[in-house]
Amino acid sequence: MTGMTAARTPTPSPADRPRLGLRERKKIKTREAIRTATYELIKEQGYDATTIEQIADRAEVSPSTVFRYFPTKEDIVLTDEYDAVVLDEIRQRPADEPWPDTIRYVVHRAIQLGTTEDEEVSRLRTHLMVQVPAVRSRMMESMSGTGRMLCQAIGERTGREPESLEVRVYAMSLIGGLMETSMYWAENGHRDDLDALVDRTLDVLEHGLPREDH
C-alpha cells in the first residue's frame, strides 16, 4: 500500500520498537536472501526461466526452505513486510483524525517505504503483475488475506464491526483500487508520479467518480 496529511504524527523510531529475537532476525534474513536471489535471476533470464532450484542455489538454501517461506514462486515476488507496517501506522494515528486522512497518510507511507528501499524492485514487481498472468492471479488470491487484516484495523480505528458488509466492501475497494493503480503505473512505463496516482485513486474512493468536463 502507499501527500501527507496535516494531522500526521511521528511514528515510533526503530529504537522504540521491541528488538526482534535471533530466530526472527534469521527468518527475515532468509526471506530477504530468497527475494534478492529471485529478483536477480528474473532480471538475468526472465520470470518463466527462473526455477525454485535456481533460486535456492543462489540464496544458498534448500528448495524445501524456499517453499517453507513462500508456497509458490509468485509469492516470492508479491510478499513483502509492509502489511504489518500499515496496520501499525493506522494504530499510531490520532484518534480524532478523520478516517480518509488516516488512510491517505498510511497508504503514502507504505508506498514511500516500498519505493525508497528499492525503487527498481518496486518497478519489477509491478511490471510482473502486468506481464505474468500467474503473478497477477496470485495477487488476486492474496487480496482476501490483506483485506481481512485491513478490516480488523478499520474496526479498531472506527469502532465498526470488522465483519460488517460496509467495512468489507470499503477494505476490498481500497485494496483493489491500489492494485489497479500499481498496474496502471506499470502499463504506462512507470512514467507517472506514483504518489499522484494514489491521490487520484483515494479521491475516487472518497468522492466517487468525477464528472467529465465537456
FENVEN-V815298 format. One record per backbone hydrogen bond with DSSP energy under -1.0 kcal/mol. NH is the residue of the N-H (numbers start at 0). CO is the residue of the C=O. Records with the same first field share a line. If there is no record, write none. Layout:
NH->CO + CO
//
This chain:
7->4
15->12
24->20
25->21
26->22
27->23
28->24
29->25
30->26
31->27
32->28
33->29
34->30
35->31
36->32
37->33
38->34
39->35
40->36
41->37
42->38
43->39
44->40
45->41
49->46
54->50
55->51
56->52
57->53
58->54
60->55
65->61
66->62
67->63
68->64
69->65
76->72
77->73
78->74
85->81
86->82
87->83
88->84
89->85
90->86
91->87
92->89
96->93
101->97
102->98
103->99
104->100
105->101
106->102
107->103
108->104
109->105
110->106
111->107
112->108
113->109
114->110
115->111
116->112
121->117
122->118
123->119
124->120
125->121
126->122
127->123
128->124
129->125
130->126
131->127
135->131
136->132
137->133
138->134
139->135
140->136
141->137
142->138
145->141
146->142
147->143
148->144
149->145
150->146
151->147
152->148
153->149
154->150
155->151
156->152
157->153
158->154
163->160
167->163
168->164
169->165
170->166
171->167
172->168
173->169
174->170
175->171
176->172
177->173
178->174
179->175
180->176
181->177
182->178
183->179
184->180
185->181
186->182
187->183
188->185
189->184
190->187
196->192
197->193
198->194
199->195
200->196
201->197
202->198
203->199
204->200
205->201
206->202
207->203
//
